[in-house]
């Protein structure tokens, strides 16, 4: 019975994240008009728009055991505690994104989503992330990522599937590299280099 409840919780969280990236309003403070009329007008003008490449660089702070955790475990499989890769462990996160690696560096947004351990052979996560920009040039816009993150590899490519605000119809690659990882606390700082094509 407990497993069925956990499965239901994970399914609800999955849909909340998926629908959140599609139907939820933009981050607070957005100056981008999201009304149906404004979006329709944007699409009508799209044939005249030019694509541009934007480069982003920031740090994600994933704190599982901190005093104020930014990621919490919400589910696990019957075998998770015996698995060397924590297979089946599922976390929900709202990790701060900062300009520099120091936790006190300026926050430009948050990564909101879910990650789960999906491999029995290596430590590999599936990431379902919305990068929500709350400060700076891209305030009120988001990028959506979905991909496999083999966290022990030096570089990991994650596809950008879309976005909102200035990143409508975005596509690109986010390259993750672990900046620091504490094997005792499981807290990590991950450096991201993002290349995104948008209009």
Backbone as ProteinMPNN parsed JSONL, in Angstrom:
{"seq_chain_A": "XXXXXXXXXXXXXXXXXXXXXXXXXXXXXXXXXXXXXXXXXXXXXXXXXXXXXXXXXXXXXXXXXXXXXXXXXXXXXXXXXXXXXXXXXXXXXXXXXXXXXXXXXXXXXXXXXXXXXXXXXXXXXXXXXXXXXXXXXXXXXXXXXXXXXXXXXXXXXXXXXXXXXXXXXXXXXXXXXXXXXXXXXXXXXXXXXXXXXXX", "coords_chain_A": {"N_chain_A": [[0.816, -1.194, 0.0], [1.957, 1.244, 0.791], [3.821, 1.662, -1.246], [2.125, 2.106, -3.436], [0.974, 4.547, -2.704], [3.257, 6.2, -2.714], [3.921, 6.013, -5.412], [1.701, 7.292, -6.505], [2.103, 9.884, -5.478], [4.518, 10.607, -6.754], [3.637, 10.516, -9.405], [1.737, 12.616, -9.375], [3.456, 14.775, -8.807], [5.072, 14.696, -11.072], [3.221, 15.414, -13.103], [2.547, 17.941, -12.158], [4.947, 19.354, -12.516], [5.28, 19.075, -15.299], [2.926, 20.294, -16.304], [3.27, 22.73, -15.094], [5.393, 23.867, -16.505], [4.118, 24.385, -18.856], [1.581, 25.607, -18.468], [1.585, 27.369, -16.316], [1.78, 30.731, -14.985], [4.328, 33.161, -15.799], [7.4, 33.817, -13.985], [7.277, 35.778, -10.989], [7.013, 39.325, -11.263], [7.34, 39.592, -13.955], [7.592, 41.29, -17.049], [6.618, 40.582, -19.405], [4.031, 40.195, -21.631], [1.633, 37.766, -21.27], [-0.837, 37.171, -22.188], [-3.424, 35.503, -24.091], [-3.894, 36.895, -26.476], [-1.557, 38.423, -26.808], [0.366, 36.399, -27.096], [-0.557, 35.181, -29.428], [-0.192, 37.306, -31.237], [2.587, 37.472, -31.115], [3.279, 35.031, -32.353], [2.267, 35.532, -34.897], [4.028, 37.473, -35.79], [6.318, 36.049, -35.918], [7.409, 34.915, -38.403], [8.95, 37.038, -39.323], [10.86, 37.37, -37.481], [14.221, 37.095, -36.204], [16.451, 34.457, -35.482], [18.385, 34.105, -32.511], [21.414, 33.553, -30.699], [21.93, 32.849, -27.367], [24.133, 32.973, -24.638], [24.484, 31.558, -21.492], [25.659, 31.516, -18.12], [25.924, 30.022, -15.027], [25.504, 28.951, -11.571], [24.219, 26.12, -9.917], [22.805, 25.34, -6.831], [22.487, 22.608, -4.965], [21.052, 21.492, -2.191], [20.713, 19.062, 0.056], [20.952, 18.193, 2.696], [21.174, 20.474, 4.183], [20.482, 23.147, 6.59], [18.273, 24.516, 5.667], [16.931, 22.799, 3.407], [17.103, 22.546, -0.179], [16.363, 20.592, -1.828], [14.368, 17.744, -1.575], [13.834, 14.353, -0.63], [11.217, 12.476, -1.971], [10.278, 10.005, -2.659], [11.036, 6.471, -2.911], [12.269, 3.304, -4.104], [11.646, -0.168, -3.235], [14.133, -1.333, -3.245], [15.954, 0.716, -3.05], [17.491, 1.517, -0.75], [19.368, -0.504, -0.623], [20.775, -0.258, -2.896], [23.739, 0.616, -4.663], [23.667, 2.834, -6.268], [21.528, 4.275, -5.441], [19.161, 3.629, -6.721], [16.003, 4.455, -7.905], [15.451, 6.439, -6.033], [13.805, 9.495, -5.538], [13.67, 12.962, -5.918], [12.407, 16.215, -5.152], [12.966, 19.537, -6.174], [13.968, 22.919, -5.528], [16.245, 24.656, -6.388], [18.585, 27.252, -5.836], [19.853, 29.456, -8.385], [22.873, 30.915, -9.104], [25.112, 33.702, -9.839], [27.803, 33.296, -9.289], [30.006, 30.738, -7.836], [29.927, 30.811, -5.053], [27.722, 30.363, -2.323], [26.557, 32.724, -1.374], [26.508, 34.358, -3.517], [24.991, 36.48, -6.06], [21.609, 35.754, -6.608], [19.974, 34.613, -9.468], [17.802, 33.208, -10.214], [15.829, 30.161, -10.021], [16.117, 26.583, -10.092], [13.576, 24.476, -10.709], [11.993, 21.434, -10.121], [12.198, 17.887, -10.695], [14.283, 15.118, -9.822], [15.469, 11.813, -10.416], [17.081, 8.757, -9.491], [18.119, 6.62, -11.974], [19.556, 4.447, -12.883], [20.969, 1.239, -12.432], [23.559, 0.546, -12.702], [25.353, 2.759, -12.867], [25.838, 5.959, -11.274], [23.325, 7.811, -12.112], [21.06, 10.268, -13.113], [17.684, 11.156, -13.961], [16.702, 14.236, -15.108], [14.216, 16.625, -14.69], [13.643, 19.709, -15.312], [12.753, 23.101, -14.74], [14.151, 26.102, -15.46], [13.877, 28.945, -13.805], [13.959, 32.257, -14.253], [14.484, 34.983, -12.222], [15.662, 37.415, -11.792], [17.53, 40.032, -13.397], [18.412, 40.288, -16.912], [16.755, 38.353, -18.11], [14.553, 38.099, -16.536], [11.482, 36.748, -15.493], [11.295, 34.862, -17.474], [11.57, 31.433, -18.643], [13.384, 28.31, -18.964], [13.104, 24.997, -20.154], [14.285, 21.839, -19.282], [15.097, 18.452, -19.998], [16.514, 15.423, -19.366], [19.17, 12.915, -19.211], [21.479, 12.656, -16.562], [24.483, 11.688, -15.943], [26.077, 11.811, -13.192], [28.741, 11.438, -12.359], [30.326, 11.833, -14.533], [32.552, 14.119, -16.194], [31.552, 16.207, -17.876], [28.169, 16.903, -18.707], [25.612, 16.759, -21.027], [22.542, 18.364, -21.411], [19.435, 18.458, -22.955], [17.674, 21.372, -24.062], [14.333, 21.872, -24.126], [12.43, 23.775, -24.574], [10.852, 26.933, -23.762], [9.72, 29.9, -22.011], [8.421, 33.289, -22.158], [11.007, 35.494, -23.058], [12.271, 33.329, -24.066], [10.575, 31.807, -25.655], [9.808, 29.042, -27.702], [12.397, 28.069, -27.525], [15.499, 26.305, -28.016], [18.269, 24.163, -27.362], [21.372, 23.494, -25.627], [22.317, 22.572, -22.395], [25.19, 22.447, -20.564], [26.407, 20.642, -17.949], [28.6, 20.678, -15.135], [30.121, 19.314, -12.367], [30.912, 21.347, -9.705], [31.486, 21.406, -6.948], [31.176, 18.679, -4.642], [29.887, 17.106, -1.824], [30.404, 14.159, -0.365], [29.487, 13.226, 2.057], [27.371, 14.901, 2.994], [25.896, 15.013, 0.706], [25.389, 17.339, -0.635], [25.672, 19.651, -3.344], [27.331, 21.758, -5.75], [26.717, 22.835, -8.921], [28.056, 23.701, -11.998], [26.82, 25.482, -14.768], [26.842, 25.821, -18.271], [25.131, 27.34, -20.754], [23.779, 27.167, -23.958], [21.537, 28.655, -25.977], [19.124, 28.814, -28.501], [16.893, 31.17, -29.703], [14.111, 33.431, -30.346]], "CA_chain_A": [[0.0, 0.0, 0.0], [2.839, 2.399, 0.869], [4.4, 1.844, -2.571], [1.099, 2.706, -4.295], [0.854, 5.96, -2.317], [4.45, 6.894, -3.194], [3.791, 6.098, -6.867], [0.712, 8.335, -6.778], [2.731, 11.175, -5.186], [5.466, 10.888, -7.826], [2.856, 10.819, -10.614], [1.18, 13.964, -9.237], [4.555, 15.726, -8.938], [5.455, 14.692, -12.49], [2.264, 16.227, -13.858], [2.646, 19.333, -11.71], [6.108, 19.954, -13.177], [5.027, 19.149, -16.738], [1.927, 21.329, -16.542], [3.833, 24.0, -14.645], [6.202, 24.421, -17.571], [3.28, 24.726, -19.992], [0.399, 26.421, -18.211], [1.703, 28.302, -15.198], [2.262, 32.049, -15.383], [5.761, 33.384, -15.662], [7.9, 34.197, -12.667], [6.803, 37.069, -10.487], [7.745, 40.485, -11.728], [7.539, 39.54, -15.394], [7.034, 42.389, -17.832], [6.251, 39.99, -20.683], [2.589, 39.963, -21.718], [1.345, 36.362, -21.529], [-2.24, 36.993, -22.552], [-3.564, 34.767, -25.356], [-3.785, 37.818, -27.603], [-0.14, 38.781, -26.969], [1.074, 35.225, -27.613], [-0.971, 35.042, -30.829], [0.502, 38.366, -31.989], [3.993, 37.063, -31.18], [3.396, 33.995, -33.379], [2.021, 36.154, -36.198], [5.233, 38.213, -36.166], [7.446, 35.114, -35.906], [8.118, 34.773, -39.684], [9.859, 38.171, -39.531], [11.83, 37.402, -36.383], [15.505, 36.437, -36.448], [16.936, 33.643, -34.375], [19.62, 34.578, -31.892], [22.064, 32.634, -29.77], [22.239, 33.443, -26.069], [24.988, 32.157, -23.772], [24.254, 31.787, -20.061], [26.591, 30.825, -17.223], [25.48, 30.174, -13.643], [25.761, 27.821, -10.672], [23.061, 25.555, -9.233], [23.157, 24.896, -5.473], [21.585, 21.533, -4.554], [21.297, 21.255, -0.768], [19.811, 18.021, 0.554], [21.039, 18.055, 4.159], [21.407, 21.776, 4.808], [19.46, 23.547, 7.547], [17.112, 24.798, 4.82], [17.202, 22.046, 2.178], [16.477, 22.994, -1.424], [15.919, 19.363, -2.49], [13.934, 16.754, -0.586], [13.444, 13.056, -1.182], [9.772, 12.263, -1.839], [9.95, 8.606, -2.941], [12.115, 5.531, -3.175], [11.829, 1.943, -4.395], [11.951, -1.13, -2.168], [15.56, -1.69, -3.284], [16.801, 1.917, -3.054], [18.451, 1.553, 0.365], [20.405, -1.512, -0.851], [21.393, 0.009, -4.19], [24.893, 1.522, -4.603], [23.365, 4.038, -7.049], [20.262, 4.817, -4.905], [18.181, 3.416, -7.777], [14.607, 4.696, -7.525], [15.28, 7.613, -5.165], [13.23, 10.622, -6.278], [13.755, 14.217, -5.183], [11.817, 17.444, -5.688], [13.927, 20.582, -5.852], [13.912, 24.331, -5.902], [17.634, 25.032, -6.124], [18.951, 28.586, -6.324], [20.828, 29.651, -9.458], [23.644, 32.105, -8.752], [26.115, 34.14, -10.814], [29.097, 32.713, -8.927], [29.907, 29.479, -7.093], [29.696, 31.043, -3.627], [26.292, 30.373, -2.016], [26.077, 34.084, -1.123], [26.536, 35.085, -4.786], [23.682, 36.995, -6.479], [20.657, 34.779, -7.142], [19.304, 35.06, -10.698], [16.61, 32.391, -10.419], [15.783, 28.859, -9.355], [15.804, 25.379, -10.855], [12.445, 23.818, -10.064], [11.667, 20.202, -10.822], [12.33, 16.55, -10.098], [15.292, 14.213, -10.358], [15.4, 10.448, -9.894], [18.166, 7.849, -9.852], [17.49, 5.744, -12.962], [20.46, 3.397, -13.359], [21.488, 0.314, -11.42], [24.993, 0.338, -12.956], [26.139, 3.958, -12.57], [25.053, 7.01, -10.651], [22.772, 8.58, -13.215], [19.757, 10.827, -12.773], [16.886, 11.818, -14.975], [16.374, 15.581, -14.641], [13.084, 17.34, -15.278], [13.903, 21.011, -14.693], [12.423, 24.41, -15.285], [15.024, 27.167, -14.969], [12.998, 30.109, -13.665], [14.808, 33.435, -14.056], [13.743, 35.963, -11.417], [16.416, 38.674, -11.753], [18.404, 40.276, -14.537], [17.911, 40.511, -18.269], [15.765, 37.353, -18.5], [13.548, 38.013, -15.478], [10.149, 36.394, -15.964], [11.372, 33.848, -18.519], [11.981, 30.112, -18.181], [13.882, 27.295, -19.885], [12.742, 23.648, -19.716], [15.284, 20.818, -19.589], [14.747, 17.066, -19.696], [17.597, 14.585, -19.868], [19.921, 12.045, -18.312], [22.643, 13.316, -15.968], [25.408, 10.759, -15.274], [26.722, 12.847, -12.389], [30.174, 11.224, -12.166], [31.039, 12.264, -15.741], [33.008, 15.502, -16.047], [30.586, 17.078, -18.552], [26.905, 16.248, -19.035], [24.763, 17.579, -21.89], [21.108, 18.253, -21.182], [18.735, 19.206, -23.998], [16.669, 22.382, -23.735], [13.178, 21.499, -24.934], [11.57, 24.927, -24.835], [10.925, 27.987, -22.767], [8.655, 30.887, -22.001], [8.913, 34.659, -22.137], [11.945, 35.747, -24.161], [12.749, 32.037, -24.541], [9.546, 31.041, -26.37], [10.313, 28.159, -28.768], [13.848, 27.902, -27.367], [16.128, 24.994, -28.091], [19.688, 24.308, -27.119], [22.077, 22.53, -24.781], [22.886, 23.002, -21.117], [26.283, 21.563, -20.17], [26.597, 20.653, -16.494], [29.869, 20.182, -14.61], [30.117, 19.419, -10.908], [31.911, 22.281, -9.18], [31.839, 20.757, -5.68], [30.24, 17.669, -4.15], [30.239, 16.587, -0.514], [29.889, 12.789, -0.312], [28.841, 13.0, 3.353], [26.09, 15.616, 3.062], [25.283, 14.898, -0.629], [25.16, 18.673, -1.189], [26.513, 19.868, -4.526], [27.236, 22.972, -6.565], [26.914, 22.414, -10.309], [28.253, 24.811, -12.93], [26.093, 25.314, -16.03], [27.066, 26.642, -19.451], [23.933, 27.124, -21.548], [23.684, 27.762, -25.284], [20.127, 28.546, -26.324], [18.672, 29.52, -29.688], [15.519, 31.632, -29.514], [13.779, 34.58, -31.209]], "C_chain_A": [[0.861, 1.26, 0.0], [3.448, 2.711, -0.498], [3.398, 2.5, -3.51], [0.931, 4.189, -3.98], [2.039, 6.758, -2.839], [4.393, 7.054, -4.713], [2.812, 7.199, -7.242], [1.3, 9.722, -6.544], [3.69, 11.564, -6.314], [4.719, 11.245, -9.109], [2.267, 12.22, -10.544], [2.273, 15.015, -9.396], [5.017, 15.83, -10.383], [4.532, 15.602, -13.278], [2.3, 17.681, -13.433], [3.803, 20.043, -12.395], [5.838, 20.123, -14.665], [4.006, 20.24, -17.057], [2.44, 22.695, -16.127], [4.659, 24.657, -15.728], [5.368, 24.892, -18.754], [2.243, 25.775, -19.634], [0.556, 27.467, -17.117], [2.171, 29.669, -15.685], [3.755, 32.174, -15.163], [6.12, 33.821, -14.256], [7.416, 35.588, -12.279], [7.657, 38.212, -11.036], [7.949, 40.516, -13.231], [6.886, 40.729, -16.084], [6.59, 41.889, -19.2], [4.764, 39.668, -20.656], [2.339, 38.513, -22.122], [-0.101, 36.13, -21.926], [-2.327, 36.216, -23.866], [-3.41, 35.675, -26.585], [-2.323, 38.187, -27.879], [0.656, 37.617, -27.548], [0.722, 35.008, -29.087], [-0.262, 36.074, -31.714], [1.98, 38.009, -32.171], [4.191, 36.025, -32.278], [3.157, 34.566, -34.78], [3.253, 36.894, -36.703], [6.46, 37.315, -36.302], [8.139, 34.959, -37.264], [9.121, 35.894, -39.961], [10.958, 38.239, -38.467], [13.108, 36.661, -36.775], [15.876, 35.616, -35.215], [18.209, 34.262, -33.818], [20.137, 33.512, -30.933], [22.398, 33.389, -28.496], [23.072, 32.45, -25.266], [24.73, 32.554, -22.325], [25.267, 30.979, -19.252], [26.149, 31.092, -15.8], [25.793, 28.898, -12.867], [24.464, 27.423, -9.975], [23.524, 25.002, -7.895], [22.115, 23.896, -4.985], [21.921, 21.134, -3.125], [20.262, 20.286, -0.219], [19.796, 18.005, 2.08], [21.33, 19.369, 4.862], [20.29, 22.08, 5.795], [18.15, 23.878, 6.82], [17.317, 24.081, 3.486], [16.458, 22.629, 0.983], [16.011, 21.806, -2.253], [15.547, 18.363, -1.41], [13.514, 15.467, -1.286], [11.96, 12.834, -0.913], [9.368, 10.819, -2.097], [11.218, 7.79, -3.084], [11.498, 4.17, -3.449], [12.174, 1.04, -3.216], [13.441, -1.452, -2.107], [16.488, -0.493, -3.157], [17.865, 1.884, -1.964], [19.57, 0.527, 0.203], [21.198, -1.246, -2.127], [22.591, 0.953, -4.053], [24.661, 2.825, -5.379], [22.097, 4.747, -6.556], [19.13, 4.702, -5.93], [16.75, 3.584, -7.246], [14.385, 5.889, -6.617], [14.825, 8.798, -6.013], [13.187, 11.851, -5.387], [12.999, 15.315, -5.921], [12.732, 18.577, -5.26], [13.438, 21.962, -6.242], [15.268, 24.911, -5.517], [17.914, 26.44, -6.639], [19.984, 28.52, -7.447], [21.549, 30.958, -9.172], [24.662, 32.435, -9.836], [27.477, 33.517, -10.556], [28.91, 31.448, -8.113], [29.64, 29.647, -5.595], [28.194, 31.086, -3.361], [25.718, 31.768, -1.763], [26.113, 34.95, -2.382], [25.122, 35.487, -5.183], [22.833, 35.893, -7.102], [19.978, 35.376, -8.372], [18.039, 34.261, -10.991], [16.688, 31.101, -9.637], [15.565, 27.759, -10.382], [14.715, 24.656, -10.089], [12.128, 22.548, -10.834], [11.866, 18.959, -9.995], [13.583, 15.891, -10.671], [15.195, 12.877, -9.648], [16.626, 9.67, -10.344], [17.578, 6.759, -10.746], [18.398, 4.635, -13.485], [20.921, 2.537, -12.189], [22.995, 0.157, -11.533], [25.854, 1.54, -12.619], [25.228, 4.996, -11.926], [24.588, 7.97, -11.74], [21.355, 9.004, -12.852], [19.004, 11.198, -14.038], [16.481, 13.15, -14.369], [15.186, 16.12, -15.421], [13.12, 18.706, -14.608], [13.276, 22.159, -15.474], [13.387, 25.398, -14.641], [14.195, 28.442, -14.987], [13.863, 31.314, -13.327], [14.002, 34.542, -13.378], [14.442, 37.316, -11.307], [17.247, 38.806, -13.024], [17.66, 40.388, -15.852], [16.767, 39.572, -18.651], [14.689, 37.14, -17.427], [12.177, 37.735, -16.072], [10.131, 35.343, -17.052], [11.843, 32.526, -17.924], [12.589, 29.314, -19.322], [13.536, 25.93, -19.305], [13.767, 22.643, -20.217], [14.743, 19.443, -19.212], [15.862, 16.197, -20.242], [18.248, 13.753, -18.78], [21.187, 12.764, -17.86], [23.504, 12.274, -15.25], [26.401, 11.567, -14.44], [28.217, 12.636, -12.135], [30.994, 11.552, -13.416], [31.44, 13.731, -15.578], [32.002, 16.482, -16.651], [29.343, 16.272, -18.882], [26.049, 17.208, -19.861], [23.301, 17.298, -21.587], [20.386, 19.071, -22.249], [17.749, 20.217, -23.42], [15.506, 22.144, -24.694], [12.274, 22.67, -25.278], [11.746, 25.963, -23.75], [9.725, 28.899, -22.865], [9.269, 32.281, -21.956], [9.833, 34.912, -23.312], [12.481, 34.44, -24.753], [11.651, 31.191, -25.185], [10.186, 30.3, -27.547], [11.822, 27.955, -28.704], [14.258, 26.456, -27.585], [17.621, 25.203, -27.877], [20.229, 23.214, -26.227], [22.548, 23.232, -23.508], [23.966, 21.988, -20.743], [26.541, 21.743, -18.683], [27.971, 20.083, -16.148], [29.84, 20.377, -13.103], [31.257, 20.323, -10.458], [32.41, 21.769, -7.829], [30.753, 19.739, -5.339], [30.752, 17.148, -2.823], [29.589, 15.213, -0.369], [29.197, 12.47, 1.006], [27.461, 13.636, 3.386], [25.252, 15.442, 1.795], [24.922, 16.253, -1.234], [26.131, 18.92, -2.329], [26.303, 21.267, -5.087], [27.605, 22.543, -7.979], [26.999, 23.656, -11.19], [27.525, 24.497, -14.24], [26.566, 26.327, -17.069], [25.913, 26.326, -20.403], [24.071, 27.87, -22.877], [22.244, 27.55, -25.738], [19.821, 29.398, -27.544], [17.202, 29.903, -29.466], [15.316, 32.865, -30.404], [13.828, 35.885, -30.44]], "O_chain_A": [[0.551, 2.229, -0.694], [3.58, 3.877, -0.871], [3.775, 3.364, -4.302], [0.762, 5.0, -4.891], [1.865, 7.864, -3.351], [4.769, 8.099, -5.244], [3.054, 7.955, -8.182], [1.034, 10.642, -7.317], [3.682, 12.705, -6.777], [5.115, 12.166, -9.822], [2.289, 12.946, -11.537], [2.054, 16.038, -10.045], [5.319, 16.921, -10.866], [4.99, 16.46, -14.032], [2.103, 18.571, -14.262], [3.671, 21.194, -12.81], [6.125, 21.174, -15.237], [4.207, 21.023, -17.985], [2.088, 23.706, -16.735], [4.635, 25.88, -15.864], [5.83, 25.695, -19.565], [2.033, 26.725, -20.388], [-0.275, 28.369, -17.01], [2.881, 29.761, -16.686], [4.363, 31.39, -14.434], [5.253, 34.15, -13.446], [7.182, 36.449, -13.128], [8.863, 38.068, -11.241], [8.663, 41.383, -13.736], [5.769, 41.123, -15.747], [6.224, 42.687, -20.063], [4.29, 38.958, -19.769], [2.776, 38.077, -23.187], [-0.541, 34.982, -21.991], [-1.398, 36.267, -24.672], [-2.861, 35.26, -27.605], [-1.9, 38.256, -29.033], [1.524, 37.82, -28.397], [1.593, 34.692, -29.898], [0.207, 35.749, -32.805], [2.551, 38.216, -33.242], [5.147, 36.11, -33.049], [3.784, 34.124, -35.742], [3.498, 36.939, -37.909], [7.517, 37.762, -36.747], [9.367, 34.878, -37.292], [10.046, 35.712, -40.754], [11.867, 39.065, -38.549], [13.078, 35.724, -37.573], [15.647, 36.023, -34.076], [19.002, 34.859, -34.545], [19.378, 32.683, -30.431], [23.057, 34.428, -28.528], [22.77, 31.257, -25.215], [24.754, 33.735, -21.978], [25.676, 29.892, -19.659], [26.01, 32.247, -15.396], [26.276, 27.91, -13.42], [23.709, 28.274, -9.505], [24.519, 24.279, -7.828], [20.998, 24.276, -4.632], [22.953, 20.51, -2.875], [19.093, 20.632, -0.05], [18.742, 17.824, 2.688], [21.7, 19.366, 6.037], [19.282, 21.375, 5.844], [17.063, 23.56, 7.301], [17.819, 24.68, 2.535], [15.343, 23.135, 1.108], [15.339, 21.985, -3.269], [16.295, 18.152, -0.456], [12.929, 15.482, -2.369], [11.495, 12.982, 0.217], [8.24, 10.433, -1.792], [12.304, 8.312, -3.336], [10.354, 3.909, -3.078], [12.906, 1.439, -2.31], [13.958, -1.804, -1.047], [17.706, -0.668, -3.156], [19.027, 2.194, -2.229], [20.621, 0.669, 0.828], [22.182, -1.933, -2.405], [22.48, 1.988, -3.395], [25.375, 3.806, -5.171], [21.643, 5.707, -7.177], [18.254, 5.564, -6.0], [16.35, 2.943, -6.274], [13.245, 6.319, -6.439], [15.391, 9.069, -7.073], [12.728, 11.792, -4.246], [12.956, 15.341, -7.151], [13.223, 18.595, -4.131], [12.622, 22.139, -7.146], [15.422, 25.559, -4.482], [17.522, 26.783, -7.755], [20.861, 27.656, -7.461], [20.909, 31.997, -9.013], [25.031, 31.582, -10.643], [28.224, 33.24, -11.494], [27.787, 31.112, -7.736], [29.173, 28.712, -4.944], [27.46, 31.764, -4.08], [24.514, 31.974, -1.921], [25.79, 36.137, -2.329], [24.154, 34.902, -4.698], [23.278, 35.189, -8.008], [19.472, 36.497, -8.331], [17.29, 34.595, -11.909], [17.494, 30.956, -8.718], [14.917, 27.967, -11.407], [14.916, 24.266, -8.939], [12.008, 22.575, -12.059], [11.725, 18.965, -8.772], [13.912, 16.073, -11.843], [14.887, 12.801, -8.459], [17.148, 9.891, -11.437], [16.653, 6.053, -10.343], [18.037, 3.95, -14.441], [21.222, 3.038, -11.106], [23.648, -0.304, -10.597], [26.974, 1.375, -12.134], [24.004, 4.915, -12.025], [25.344, 8.816, -12.219], [20.559, 8.209, -12.353], [19.608, 11.516, -15.062], [15.974, 13.197, -13.248], [15.158, 16.076, -16.651], [12.679, 18.852, -13.468], [13.277, 22.174, -16.705], [13.433, 25.517, -13.416], [13.853, 28.957, -16.052], [14.436, 31.386, -12.24], [12.974, 34.981, -13.891], [13.865, 38.266, -10.778], [17.619, 37.809, -13.643], [16.441, 40.559, -15.89], [15.896, 39.952, -19.435], [14.003, 36.118, -17.422], [11.755, 38.389, -17.025], [9.057, 34.963, -17.517], [12.437, 32.493, -16.846], [12.346, 29.598, -20.495], [13.657, 25.721, -18.098], [14.081, 22.592, -21.406], [14.021, 19.297, -18.226], [16.137, 16.221, -21.442], [17.925, 13.869, -17.598], [21.878, 13.395, -18.659], [23.281, 12.004, -14.07], [27.454, 11.962, -14.94], [28.899, 13.577, -11.73], [32.224, 11.548, -13.366], [30.749, 14.495, -14.904], [31.64, 17.472, -16.015], [29.43, 15.112, -19.284], [25.794, 18.337, -19.442], [22.876, 16.144, -21.517], [20.688, 20.25, -22.431], [17.079, 19.952, -22.422], [15.668, 22.204, -25.913], [11.44, 22.568, -26.177], [12.661, 25.886, -22.929], [8.833, 28.7, -23.69], [10.471, 32.439, -21.744], [9.488, 34.585, -24.448], [13.08, 34.45, -25.828], [11.787, 29.97, -25.254], [10.996, 30.86, -28.286], [12.455, 27.695, -29.727], [13.484, 25.523, -27.371], [18.165, 26.268, -28.167], [19.629, 22.148, -26.087], [23.099, 24.332, -23.549], [23.68, 20.797, -20.62], [26.85, 22.839, -18.216], [28.444, 19.136, -16.777], [29.567, 21.475, -12.618], [32.42, 20.09, -10.791], [33.617, 21.706, -7.594], [29.584, 19.904, -5.69], [31.923, 16.786, -2.706], [28.366, 15.111, -0.262], [28.399, 11.536, 1.069], [26.487, 12.986, 3.764], [24.047, 15.691, 1.803], [24.22, 16.308, -2.244], [27.272, 18.459, -2.294], [25.245, 21.873, -4.921], [28.667, 21.964, -8.208], [26.14, 24.537, -11.14], [27.608, 23.38, -14.753], [26.677, 27.522, -16.792], [25.739, 25.178, -20.811], [24.431, 29.047, -22.911], [21.784, 26.416, -25.868], [20.213, 30.563, -27.613], [16.381, 29.067, -29.09], [16.226, 33.285, -31.118], [13.577, 36.947, -31.009]]}, "name": "protein", "num_of_chains": 1, "seq": "XXXXXXXXXXXXXXXXXXXXXXXXXXXXXXXXXXXXXXXXXXXXXXXXXXXXXXXXXXXXXXXXXXXXXXXXXXXXXXXXXXXXXXXXXXXXXXXXXXXXXXXXXXXXXXXXXXXXXXXXXXXXXXXXXXXXXXXXXXXXXXXXXXXXXXXXXXXXXXXXXXXXXXXXXXXXXXXXXXXXXXXXXXXXXXXXXXXXXXX"}
